[in-house]
Amino acid sequence: MATTVQMSRELQQTLTERKFSKKETYEEVIWDLIEDGRELDEQTKKELEESRDEIKQGNFYTLDHVKKELNL
């Protein structure tokens, strides 16, 4: 069910600036904003911490290294 939402011109302009494409709807922009503001779940936090530890230990590949490996 669709509904109408009132907003100021300033908010409309801000939402328009956040669109990735002209075809993107305000609803899509708002959902993206909501998603960005959600708290990370515990599994994601754990995986991020593990990734940080791997980087500190030097267990990663640079873009240049990957390009060289793939002959790009």
Gaussian input, Z-matrix of N, CA and C with variables (Angstrom, degrees):
# hf/3-21g

backbone

0 1
 N
 C     1     B1
 C     2     B2     1     A1
 N     3     B3     2     A2     1     D1
 C     4     B4     3     A3     2     D2
 C     5     B5     4     A4     3     D3
 N     6     B6     5     A5     4     D4
 C     7     B7     6     A6     5     D5
 C     8     B8     7     A7     6     D6
 N     9     B9     8     A8     7     D7
 C    10    B10     9     A9     8     D8
 C    11    B11    10    A10     9     D9
 N    12    B12    11    A11    10    D10
 C    13    B13    12    A12    11    D11
 C    14    B14    13    A13    12    D12
 N    15    B15    14    A14    13    D13
 C    16    B16    15    A15    14    D14
 C    17    B17    16    A16    15    D15
 N    18    B18    17    A17    16    D16
 C    19    B19    18    A18    17    D17
 C    20    B20    19    A19    18    D18
 N    21    B21    20    A20    19    D19
 C    22    B22    21    A21    20    D20
 C    23    B23    22    A22    21    D21
 N    24    B24    23    A23    22    D22
 C    25    B25    24    A24    23    D23
 C    26    B26    25    A25    24    D24
 N    27    B27    26    A26    25    D25
 C    28    B28    27    A27    26    D26
 C    29    B29    28    A28    27    D27
 N    30    B30    29    A29    28    D28
 C    31    B31    30    A30    29    D29
 C    32    B32    31    A31    30    D30
 N    33    B33    32    A32    31    D31
 C    34    B34    33    A33    32    D32
 C    35    B35    34    A34    33    D33
 N    36    B36    35    A35    34    D34
 C    37    B37    36    A36    35    D35
 C    38    B38    37    A37    36    D36
 N    39    B39    38    A38    37    D37
 C    40    B40    39    A39    38    D38
 C    41    B41    40    A40    39    D39
 N    42    B42    41    A41    40    D40
 C    43    B43    42    A42    41    D41
 C    44    B44    43    A43    42    D42
 N    45    B45    44    A44    43    D43
 C    46    B46    45    A45    44    D44
 C    47    B47    46    A46    45    D45
 N    48    B48    47    A47    46    D46
 C    49    B49    48    A48    47    D47
 C    50    B50    49    A49    48    D48
 N    51    B51    50    A50    49    D49
 C    52    B52    51    A51    50    D50
 C    53    B53    52    A52    51    D51
 N    54    B54    53    A53    52    D52
 C    55    B55    54    A54    53    D53
 C    56    B56    55    A55    54    D54
 N    57    B57    56    A56    55    D55
 C    58    B58    57    A57    56    D56
 C    59    B59    58    A58    57    D57
 N    60    B60    59    A59    58    D58
 C    61    B61    60    A60    59    D59
 C    62    B62    61    A61    60    D60
 N    63    B63    62    A62    61    D61
 C    64    B64    63    A63    62    D62
 C    65    B65    64    A64    63    D63
 N    66    B66    65    A65    64    D64
 C    67    B67    66    A66    65    D65
 C    68    B68    67    A67    66    D66
 N    69    B69    68    A68    67    D67
 C    70    B70    69    A69    68    D68
 C    71    B71    70    A70    69    D69
 N    72    B72    71    A71    70    D70
 C    73    B73    72    A72    71    D71
 C    74    B74    73    A73    72    D72
 N    75    B75    74    A74    73    D73
 C    76    B76    75    A75    74    D74
 C    77    B77    76    A76    75    D75
 N    78    B78    77    A77    76    D76
 C    79    B79    78    A78    77    D77
 C    80    B80    79    A79    78    D78
 N    81    B81    80    A80    79    D79
 C    82    B82    81    A81    80    D80
 C    83    B83    82    A82    81    D81
 N    84    B84    83    A83    82    D82
 C    85    B85    84    A84    83    D83
 C    86    B86    85    A85    84    D84
 N    87    B87    86    A86    85    D85
 C    88    B88    87    A87    86    D86
 C    89    B89    88    A88    87    D87
 N    90    B90    89    A89    88    D88
 C    91    B91    90    A90    89    D89
 C    92    B92    91    A91    90    D90
 N    93    B93    92    A92    91    D91
 C    94    B94    93    A93    92    D92
 C    95    B95    94    A94    93    D93
 N    96    B96    95    A95    94    D94
 C    97    B97    96    A96    95    D95
 C    98    B98    97    A97    96    D96
 N    99    B99    98    A98    97    D97
 C   100   B100    99    A99    98    D98
 C   101   B101   100   A100    99    D99
 N   102   B102   101   A101   100   D100
 C   103   B103   102   A102   101   D101
 C   104   B104   103   A103   102   D102
 N   105   B105   104   A104   103   D103
 C   106   B106   105   A105   104   D104
 C   107   B107   106   A106   105   D105
 N   108   B108   107   A107   106   D106
 C   109   B109   108   A108   107   D107
 C   110   B110   109   A109   108   D108
 N   111   B111   110   A110   109   D109
 C   112   B112   111   A111   110   D110
 C   113   B113   112   A112   111   D111
 N   114   B114   113   A113   112   D112
 C   115   B115   114   A114   113   D113
 C   116   B116   115   A115   114   D114
 N   117   B117   116   A116   115   D115
 C   118   B118   117   A117   116   D116
 C   119   B119   118   A118   117   D117
 N   120   B120   119   A119   118   D118
 C   121   B121   120   A120   119   D119
 C   122   B122   121   A121   120   D120
 N   123   B123   122   A122   121   D121
 C   124   B124   123   A123   122   D122
 C   125   B125   124   A124   123   D123
 N   126   B126   125   A125   124   D124
 C   127   B127   126   A126   125   D125
 C   128   B128   127   A127   126   D126
 N   129   B129   128   A128   127   D127
 C   130   B130   129   A129   128   D128
 C   131   B131   130   A130   129   D129
 N   132   B132   131   A131   130   D130
 C   133   B133   132   A132   131   D131
 C   134   B134   133   A133   132   D132
 N   135   B135   134   A134   133   D133
 C   136   B136   135   A135   134   D134
 C   137   B137   136   A136   135   D135
 N   138   B138   137   A137   136   D136
 C   139   B139   138   A138   137   D137
 C   140   B140   139   A139   138   D138
 N   141   B141   140   A140   139   D139
 C   142   B142   141   A141   140   D140
 C   143   B143   142   A142   141   D141
 N   144   B144   143   A143   142   D142
 C   145   B145   144   A144   143   D143
 C   146   B146   145   A145   144   D144
 N   147   B147   146   A146   145   D145
 C   148   B148   147   A147   146   D146
 C   149   B149   148   A148   147   D147
 N   150   B150   149   A149   148   D148
 C   151   B151   150   A150   149   D149
 C   152   B152   151   A151   150   D150
 N   153   B153   152   A152   151   D151
 C   154   B154   153   A153   152   D152
 C   155   B155   154   A154   153   D153
 N   156   B156   155   A155   154   D154
 C   157   B157   156   A156   155   D155
 C   158   B158   157   A157   156   D156
 N   159   B159   158   A158   157   D157
 C   160   B160   159   A159   158   D158
 C   161   B161   160   A160   159   D159
 N   162   B162   161   A161   160   D160
 C   163   B163   162   A162   161   D161
 C   164   B164   163   A163   162   D162
 N   165   B165   164   A164   163   D163
 C   166   B166   165   A165   164   D164
 C   167   B167   166   A166   165   D165
 N   168   B168   167   A167   166   D166
 C   169   B169   168   A168   167   D167
 C   170   B170   169   A169   168   D168
 N   171   B171   170   A170   169   D169
 C   172   B172   171   A171   170   D170
 C   173   B173   172   A172   171   D171
 N   174   B174   173   A173   172   D172
 C   175   B175   174   A174   173   D173
 C   176   B176   175   A175   174   D174
 N   177   B177   176   A176   175   D175
 C   178   B178   177   A177   176   D176
 C   179   B179   178   A178   177   D177
 N   180   B180   179   A179   178   D178
 C   181   B181   180   A180   179   D179
 C   182   B182   181   A181   180   D180
 N   183   B183   182   A182   181   D181
 C   184   B184   183   A183   182   D182
 C   185   B185   184   A184   183   D183
 N   186   B186   185   A185   184   D184
 C   187   B187   186   A186   185   D185
 C   188   B188   187   A187   186   D186
 N   189   B189   188   A188   187   D187
 C   190   B190   189   A189   188   D188
 C   191   B191   190   A190   189   D189
 N   192   B192   191   A191   190   D190
 C   193   B193   192   A192   191   D191
 C   194   B194   193   A193   192   D192
 N   195   B195   194   A194   193   D193
 C   196   B196   195   A195   194   D194
 C   197   B197   196   A196   195   D195
 N   198   B198   197   A197   196   D196
 C   199   B199   198   A198   197   D197
 C   200   B200   199   A199   198   D198
 N   201   B201   200   A200   199   D199
 C   202   B202   201   A201   200   D200
 C   203   B203   202   A202   201   D201
 N   204   B204   203   A203   202   D202
 C   205   B205   204   A204   203   D203
 C   206   B206   205   A205   204   D204
 N   207   B207   206   A206   205   D205
 C   208   B208   207   A207   206   D206
 C   209   B209   208   A208   207   D207
 N   210   B210   209   A209   208   D208
 C   211   B211   210   A210   209   D209
 C   212   B212   211   A211   210   D210
 N   213   B213   212   A212   211   D211
 C   214   B214   213   A213   212   D212
 C   215   B215   214   A214   213   D213

   B1=1.4359
   B2=1.5272
   B3=1.2967
   B4=1.4578
   B5=1.5206
   B6=1.3138
   B7=1.4533
   B8=1.5231
   B9=1.2872
   B10=1.4537
   B11=1.5198
   B12=1.3216
   B13=1.4572
   B14=1.5207
   B15=1.3216
   B16=1.4543
   B17=1.5191
   B18=1.3469
   B19=1.4515
   B20=1.5156
   B21=1.2970
   B22=1.4632
   B23=1.5302
   B24=1.3029
   B25=1.4729
   B26=1.5284
   B27=1.3324
   B28=1.4641
   B29=1.5329
   B30=1.3309
   B31=1.4562
   B32=1.5229
   B33=1.3102
   B34=1.4643
   B35=1.5283
   B36=1.3214
   B37=1.4603
   B38=1.5279
   B39=1.3294
   B40=1.4599
   B41=1.5236
   B42=1.3278
   B43=1.4638
   B44=1.5207
   B45=1.3170
   B46=1.4709
   B47=1.5318
   B48=1.3171
   B49=1.4677
   B50=1.5193
   B51=1.3262
   B52=1.4621
   B53=1.5269
   B54=1.3230
   B55=1.4644
   B56=1.5231
   B57=1.3277
   B58=1.4526
   B59=1.5254
   B60=1.3192
   B61=1.4595
   B62=1.5271
   B63=1.3145
   B64=1.4612
   B65=1.5234
   B66=1.3228
   B67=1.4681
   B68=1.5299
   B69=1.3258
   B70=1.4608
   B71=1.5279
   B72=1.3255
   B73=1.4616
   B74=1.5171
   B75=1.3287
   B76=1.4683
   B77=1.5216
   B78=1.3115
   B79=1.4585
   B80=1.5269
   B81=1.3275
   B82=1.4591
   B83=1.5327
   B84=1.3239
   B85=1.4650
   B86=1.5219
   B87=1.3153
   B88=1.4648
   B89=1.5279
   B90=1.3295
   B91=1.4659
   B92=1.5271
   B93=1.3366
   B94=1.4634
   B95=1.5273
   B96=1.3298
   B97=1.4614
   B98=1.5247
   B99=1.3041
   B100=1.4757
   B101=1.5190
   B102=1.3190
   B103=1.4610
   B104=1.5309
   B105=1.3309
   B106=1.4622
   B107=1.5229
   B108=1.3158
   B109=1.4551
   B110=1.5075
   B111=1.3071
   B112=1.4670
   B113=1.5164
   B114=1.2960
   B115=1.4550
   B116=1.5297
   B117=1.3225
   B118=1.4542
   B119=1.5268
   B120=1.3268
   B121=1.4563
   B122=1.5262
   B123=1.3139
   B124=1.4620
   B125=1.5271
   B126=1.3239
   B127=1.4657
   B128=1.5242
   B129=1.3225
   B130=1.4598
   B131=1.5245
   B132=1.3246
   B133=1.4680
   B134=1.5317
   B135=1.3277
   B136=1.4620
   B137=1.5283
   B138=1.3321
   B139=1.4595
   B140=1.5312
   B141=1.3192
   B142=1.4558
   B143=1.5297
   B144=1.3048
   B145=1.4658
   B146=1.5253
   B147=1.3355
   B148=1.4654
   B149=1.5280
   B150=1.3085
   B151=1.4651
   B152=1.5224
   B153=1.3192
   B154=1.4702
   B155=1.5282
   B156=1.3316
   B157=1.4598
   B158=1.5280
   B159=1.3236
   B160=1.4676
   B161=1.5289
   B162=1.3131
   B163=1.4694
   B164=1.5200
   B165=1.3353
   B166=1.4688
   B167=1.5257
   B168=1.3407
   B169=1.4663
   B170=1.5308
   B171=1.3212
   B172=1.4620
   B173=1.5149
   B174=1.3150
   B175=1.4637
   B176=1.5252
   B177=1.3357
   B178=1.4595
   B179=1.5222
   B180=1.3192
   B181=1.4552
   B182=1.5230
   B183=1.3176
   B184=1.4546
   B185=1.5229
   B186=1.3145
   B187=1.4576
   B188=1.5243
   B189=1.3267
   B190=1.4658
   B191=1.5230
   B192=1.3331
   B193=1.4677
   B194=1.5354
   B195=1.2934
   B196=1.4711
   B197=1.5278
   B198=1.3171
   B199=1.4769
   B200=1.5250
   B201=1.3241
   B202=1.4590
   B203=1.5284
   B204=1.3312
   B205=1.4700
   B206=1.5238
   B207=1.3316
   B208=1.4668
   B209=1.5345
   B210=1.3242
   B211=1.4562
   B212=1.5163
   B213=1.3052
   B214=1.4678
   B215=1.5055
   A1=108.41
   A2=117.05
   A3=122.18
   A4=109.88
   A5=115.81
   A6=121.31
   A7=109.09
   A8=116.29
   A9=121.93
   A10=109.44
   A11=116.10
   A12=121.43
   A13=107.94
   A14=116.20
   A15=119.75
   A16=109.35
   A17=116.02
   A18=120.77
   A19=109.01
   A20=115.21
   A21=120.44
   A22=109.51
   A23=116.01
   A24=121.04
   A25=110.10
   A26=115.29
   A27=120.04
   A28=110.96
   A29=117.59
   A30=121.15
   A31=110.33
   A32=116.71
   A33=120.15
   A34=110.33
   A35=117.45
   A36=121.48
   A37=110.88
   A38=116.36
   A39=120.59
   A40=111.01
   A41=117.25
   A42=120.71
   A43=111.03
   A44=116.41
   A45=120.67
   A46=109.91
   A47=117.27
   A48=121.29
   A49=112.30
   A50=117.47
   A51=121.44
   A52=113.02
   A53=117.79
   A54=121.05
   A55=109.78
   A56=115.63
   A57=120.89
   A58=111.15
   A59=116.33
   A60=121.41
   A61=108.71
   A62=115.84
   A63=119.83
   A64=111.81
   A65=117.43
   A66=121.79
   A67=112.79
   A68=117.29
   A69=120.33
   A70=109.45
   A71=116.32
   A72=120.69
   A73=110.52
   A74=115.25
   A75=119.64
   A76=110.10
   A77=117.48
   A78=119.99
   A79=110.67
   A80=117.28
   A81=120.50
   A82=111.28
   A83=116.03
   A84=120.34
   A85=110.09
   A86=117.16
   A87=121.42
   A88=110.70
   A89=118.33
   A90=120.76
   A91=110.73
   A92=117.42
   A93=120.35
   A94=111.03
   A95=116.60
   A96=120.40
   A97=111.46
   A98=116.31
   A99=120.51
   A100=109.75
   A101=116.90
   A102=121.14
   A103=111.02
   A104=116.53
   A105=120.78
   A106=111.83
   A107=117.28
   A108=121.09
   A109=114.70
   A110=117.61
   A111=119.87
   A112=111.51
   A113=115.20
   A114=122.35
   A115=109.48
   A116=116.34
   A117=120.68
   A118=109.72
   A119=116.79
   A120=118.95
   A121=109.44
   A122=116.75
   A123=122.41
   A124=112.02
   A125=117.69
   A126=121.06
   A127=110.21
   A128=117.24
   A129=121.17
   A130=110.40
   A131=116.55
   A132=120.01
   A133=110.69
   A134=116.27
   A135=121.22
   A136=110.47
   A137=116.75
   A138=120.97
   A139=111.81
   A140=117.23
   A141=120.45
   A142=111.04
   A143=116.62
   A144=120.49
   A145=110.53
   A146=117.29
   A147=120.41
   A148=110.64
   A149=116.63
   A150=120.62
   A151=111.21
   A152=116.76
   A153=120.40
   A154=110.86
   A155=116.20
   A156=120.53
   A157=110.91
   A158=117.08
   A159=120.75
   A160=110.78
   A161=116.84
   A162=120.41
   A163=110.20
   A164=116.91
   A165=120.70
   A166=111.51
   A167=116.32
   A168=121.70
   A169=111.66
   A170=116.90
   A171=120.64
   A172=114.10
   A173=117.18
   A174=121.79
   A175=110.89
   A176=115.69
   A177=120.53
   A178=108.43
   A179=115.62
   A180=122.46
   A181=109.06
   A182=116.27
   A183=119.96
   A184=109.16
   A185=116.26
   A186=120.67
   A187=110.16
   A188=117.13
   A189=120.26
   A190=111.61
   A191=116.38
   A192=120.49
   A193=110.85
   A194=117.27
   A195=121.54
   A196=109.78
   A197=117.02
   A198=120.65
   A199=110.17
   A200=116.13
   A201=120.18
   A202=110.53
   A203=116.45
   A204=121.38
   A205=112.00
   A206=116.30
   A207=121.11
   A208=112.53
   A209=115.94
   A210=121.47
   A211=112.85
   A212=116.00
   A213=120.71
   A214=111.33
   D1=124.20
   D2=178.81
   D3=-87.02
   D4=152.94
   D5=178.14
   D6=-143.22
   D7=165.10
   D8=178.34
   D9=-99.99
   D10=139.57
   D11=179.57
   D12=-124.02
   D13=132.00
   D14=176.46
   D15=-88.45
   D16=138.18
   D17=176.96
   D18=-150.08
   D19=157.15
   D20=178.86
   D21=-73.04
   D22=161.45
   D23=175.79
   D24=-61.20
   D25=-36.82
   D26=179.76
   D27=-61.60
   D28=-45.34
   D29=178.23
   D30=-65.10
   D31=-42.98
   D32=178.71
   D33=-59.08
   D34=-43.11
   D35=179.07
   D36=-63.76
   D37=-42.18
   D38=178.90
   D39=-62.76
   D40=-44.05
   D41=177.95
   D42=-64.22
   D43=-39.53
   D44=178.73
   D45=-61.87
   D46=-40.77
   D47=179.67
   D48=-65.99
   D49=-25.12
   D50=-178.57
   D51=-86.03
   D52=-7.20
   D53=179.72
   D54=-66.81
   D55=140.35
   D56=175.69
   D57=-83.40
   D58=-24.60
   D59=177.17
   D60=-148.30
   D61=161.94
   D62=-179.59
   D63=-65.31
   D64=-26.37
   D65=-178.17
   D66=-80.96
   D67=-14.15
   D68=-179.86
   D69=-66.20
   D70=137.22
   D71=-178.85
   D72=-87.76
   D73=161.79
   D74=175.00
   D75=-61.58
   D76=-34.93
   D77=178.68
   D78=-60.48
   D79=-43.21
   D80=178.70
   D81=-63.13
   D82=-40.56
   D83=177.96
   D84=-62.29
   D85=-45.23
   D86=-179.20
   D87=-64.25
   D88=-43.61
   D89=177.73
   D90=-60.51
   D91=-40.30
   D92=177.15
   D93=-61.40
   D94=-41.23
   D95=178.22
   D96=-64.13
   D97=-41.33
   D98=178.39
   D99=-63.45
   D100=-44.94
   D101=-179.65
   D102=-61.53
   D103=-41.46
   D104=179.46
   D105=-61.83
   D106=-29.75
   D107=-176.30
   D108=-88.37
   D109=-6.70
   D110=-178.28
   D111=-74.36
   D112=149.54
   D113=178.86
   D114=-72.59
   D115=141.06
   D116=176.06
   D117=-69.97
   D118=142.38
   D119=177.87
   D120=-75.88
   D121=166.76
   D122=-173.97
   D123=-62.89
   D124=-37.01
   D125=179.62
   D126=-63.86
   D127=-43.03
   D128=179.48
   D129=-64.82
   D130=-42.12
   D131=177.93
   D132=-60.24
   D133=-42.07
   D134=179.26
   D135=-62.85
   D136=-44.76
   D137=-179.59
   D138=-65.53
   D139=-37.31
   D140=176.71
   D141=-64.36
   D142=-42.84
   D143=178.92
   D144=-63.92
   D145=-40.99
   D146=177.80
   D147=-63.38
   D148=-39.66
   D149=178.52
   D150=-64.82
   D151=-41.60
   D152=177.37
   D153=-60.83
   D154=-41.45
   D155=178.71
   D156=-63.26
   D157=-42.10
   D158=178.81
   D159=-62.31
   D160=-40.58
   D161=178.84
   D162=-64.68
   D163=-43.36
   D164=178.32
   D165=-60.19
   D166=-33.47
   D167=-179.54
   D168=-83.06
   D169=-4.66
   D170=179.15
   D171=84.79
   D172=13.90
   D173=179.92
   D174=-89.10
   D175=74.68
   D176=178.18
   D177=-159.16
   D178=166.10
   D179=177.72
   D180=-118.50
   D181=137.30
   D182=175.13
   D183=-81.61
   D184=163.03
   D185=177.13
   D186=-60.29
   D187=-41.31
   D188=178.79
   D189=-60.52
   D190=-41.31
   D191=178.41
   D192=-62.29
   D193=-45.49
   D194=-179.18
   D195=-63.86
   D196=-43.04
   D197=178.23
   D198=-59.51
   D199=-43.35
   D200=-179.70
   D201=-63.92
   D202=-43.71
   D203=178.95
   D204=-61.48
   D205=-35.28
   D206=-177.96
   D207=-94.64
   D208=6.36
   D209=-178.99
   D210=54.29
   D211=46.56
   D212=178.70
   D213=-101.65

